[in-house]
């Protein structure tokens, strides 16, 4: 009895190939999702940095406490529009101001800046 050579793939080989391919594609998908999170975090970090510098400039331009409070309220309203649950505070002692902004991604993020005004 002679055996003829087998051509093609068996069902088991096809299932193994599909499972390997599926694993690779899922890994790539999860890497892409993680990359989107990192990009979004970098974007919010950049926006927070711009917002901090914006308030410092506003504090430099407005030396009275009434004007500073008005600018702070306007700034906080902007924070709510550009950062998720964004809000911030400032504290000035003499000519040094400490400005902090908070926003929420998966957890609360905080960024601070200290500058002379």
N, C-alpha and C positions, 0 to 999 in steps of 0.2 A: 504494500500500500504506500503510495507516495502522497505526501502532503504538498498542497500548492501553497506558494508564498502568500502571506496575508497582506492585503493592500488597504490603505485608509487608516482611520482612527477608530479605536473602540470607544464605546460610550464612556467608560471610566476615564480615558485620556481626555476626552472632550470636557467632562465635568471638572477634572483637575485644572485644565487650562482656563476654563471659565472662572473657577474660584480664584485662581491666581490673578487673572485679569481684573476681577471684581475687587479683590483686595488692593491692588495697585491703584485702581480708579478711586476707591474710597479714600485711600491715603492722600492722593492728590487733592480730592475734594476737601478733606479736613485741613490740609495745608493752606488751601485757598481761603477757607473760612477764617482761619487764624490770621492770615495775612490781611484780610479786610479789617479785622479787629485792630491790628497794629496800625494800619493806615488811618482808621477812624480816631484812634487814640492820639496819633501824631497830629492830626488835624485839630482836634480839640485842644491839645497842648499849645499849638501855634496860635489859635484863637485866644486862649487864655493869656498868653504872653502879650499879644497885641492889646487886649483889654487892660492888663495891668499897666502897660506903658501909657495907654490912653488916660487912665485915671491919674497917673503921676503928672502928666502934662496938664490936665485940668486943674489939679491941685496947685501946680506952679502958677497957672494963669489966674487963679482965684484965691486970694490970700485971706478973705474974710470967712468966718465960720459959717455964715448964712449961705454964701455962694458955694462953699465947699460941700455943704449938706445937699444943696440943690443938685450940684454936679454928681455927687455920690448916688442920689436917688435915680437920676437919669442914667447913670452908668449901670446901676443894678438892673434897671429895666432893660437895657441893652443886653446885659449878661443873660437874662432869662430868654431872650430871643436867639442868641447865638450859641449858647451852651446848654446842654440838657440839665435842667434844674440848677442853672447857674446863678450864683449870688456871691457877693463879696463884701469885704469890710476894709476900712482903713483906720490907721491911728497915726497921728502926727505928734511928735515931741520936738519942740523948737522948730528946726528946719529939716528934720529927718522924718520921712513918712514910711510906714510899713503898710503895704497893700497886699491883701490876700483874696484870692478868688477860689471858689469851690464849685465843682460840677460833678454830676453822677454819670458814670458809664456803667460798668458792672458793679463797681464800688465807688465810693466817694474819692475824688481826686482833688488835690490841693496844690496851688502854686502861689508863691509869695515873691514880693519884690520890695527891697528897701532902697530908697533913693533920697537925695537931698532935693528939697523944693524951694 
